[in-house]
Amino acid sequence: MADLKYYDVILKPVITEKSMNDMSEKKYTFYVHTEATKAQIKEAVEKMFEGAKVAKVNTMNLDGKNRRRGMVVGKTSKKKKAIVQLTADSKDITIFEGL
């Protein structure tokens, strides 16, 4: 397993219609490092976003999609997605404001 620092764990937020609707329930969705554990994701969110307290973390591994270019067949890289549920008394994550 790689030695991950908290700033290497979260790659980018997932901005879809479903993830935006989940924000009303204090659920935030991120793409994370493929070797990150739930404990590392929780620590990274609490350190990167001031006032955020994580209640639980759900993760899912996404396999790469098959892609073709003529006769050459390949796969895109695999990803890992995390849905982070904040506690009721936690502050909202501000990077999503105005979206």
C-alpha positions, -999 to +999 in steps of 0.1 A: +000+000+000+013+035-008+021+060+019-006+086+012-007+120+028-041+136+034-037+160+005-030+131-019-062+112-010-089+135-025-084+140-063-115+160-073-152+165-065-178+147-086-203+172-100-234+155-113-271+161-109-274+133-084-244+144-063-258+180-062-291+168-049-274+148-022-257+179-009-290+189+008-285+158+030-249+168+037-235+140+014-205+150-008-190+129-035-153+128-045-130+109-067-102+095-044-069+077-048-075+041-057-055+028-026-071+051-001-090+036+028-122+049+045-102+061+075-078+080+052-107+096+033-123+107+066-090+122+079-084+140+046-119+156+045-117+167+081-082+183+076-089+199+042-123+214+050-124+233+082-153+225+105-163+194+086-170+163+108-175+131+089-202+107+101-195+079+076-178+071+043-191+049+015-166+039-013-170+022-046-144+009-071-151+018-107-134-004-134-120+013-165-142+014-196-133-004-228-123+020-256-115+014-292-096+033-318-098+014-350-085-021-344-067-011-312-086-020-280-077-005-246-091+004-212-094+037-194-079+038-159-099+026-130-112+051-104-125+051-068-154+072-057-163+081-021-195+095-008-189+113+025-218+119+050-212+148+073-228+151+108-258+173+114-238+199+134-209+200+108-202+230+086-209+226+049-180+222+024-176+255+007-161+244-026-196+235-038-212+269-032-225+287-063-229+255-083 
